[in-house]
Amino acid sequence: MRIALVAILLSCSAAAAAEPHVFYHENVLGTGLELRVLAESSAVATQAEAAALAEIDRLADVLSTYDPDSELSRY
């Protein structure tokens, strides 16, 4: 099973110059992740990828039922 996460980064001035960027990661929340980002440059797309992965990690730290140290498990 693959999780498809779509992040779209558009600025008003660069909307026409935006290009698709695709990133693949294995073992994200126990499955594969295909991240598609529409961005004006590779650098911006890489920043969006890092932000998305950081948010996934943050939410896993809060909501994981597998990690005994997650906030949810401590309740």
C-alpha positions in Angstrom: 0.0 0.0 0.0 1.3 3.4 -0.8 0.4 6.7 0.8 0.2 9.5 -1.7 0.8 12.9 -0.2 0.4 15.9 -2.5 2.0 19.2 -1.5 1.4 22.1 -3.8 3.6 25.2 -3.5 2.6 28.1 -5.7 3.4 31.7 -5.5 1.5 34.2 -7.5 4.5 35.3 -9.5 5.9 31.8 -10.2 2.7 29.8 -10.8 3.4 29.4 -14.5 7.0 28.3 -13.8 6.1 25.6 -11.3 7.3 22.1 -12.2 6.4 18.7 -10.7 8.9 17.0 -8.4 8.4 13.4 -7.1 10.0 11.9 -4.1 9.9 8.3 -3.0 10.4 7.0 0.6 10.1 3.5 2.1 8.9 2.7 5.6 7.1 5.9 6.3 4.5 5.0 8.9 5.1 1.4 7.9 4.5 1.8 4.2 5.8 3.5 1.1 5.4 7.2 0.5 5.2 8.9 -2.9 5.3 12.7 -2.4 4.5 14.9 -5.4 5.3 18.6 -5.1 4.6 21.3 -7.6 7.3 23.9 -7.0 9.2 26.6 -8.9 12.6 25.0 -8.2 14.2 21.8 -6.9 15.4 23.7 -3.8 11.8 24.7 -3.0 10.6 21.2 -3.7 13.3 19.7 -1.4 12.2 22.2 1.4 8.6 21.0 1.0 9.7 17.4 1.1 11.6 18.0 4.4 8.6 19.9 5.9 6.2 17.1 5.0 8.5 14.4 6.4 9.0 16.4 9.6 5.3 16.8 10.0 4.7 13.1 9.5 7.4 12.4 12.2 5.8 15.0 14.5 2.4 13.4 14.2 3.7 9.9 14.6 5.3 11.0 17.9 1.9 12.2 19.0 -0.5 9.6 17.6 1.5 6.3 17.3 -0.1 3.3 19.0 3.1 1.3 18.4 5.5 3.6 20.2 5.1 3.4 24.0 6.5 6.9 24.3 4.0 8.6 22.0 1.5 11.0 23.6 -1.4 8.7 22.7 0.3 5.6 24.2 1.0 7.5 27.5 -2.7 8.2 27.9 
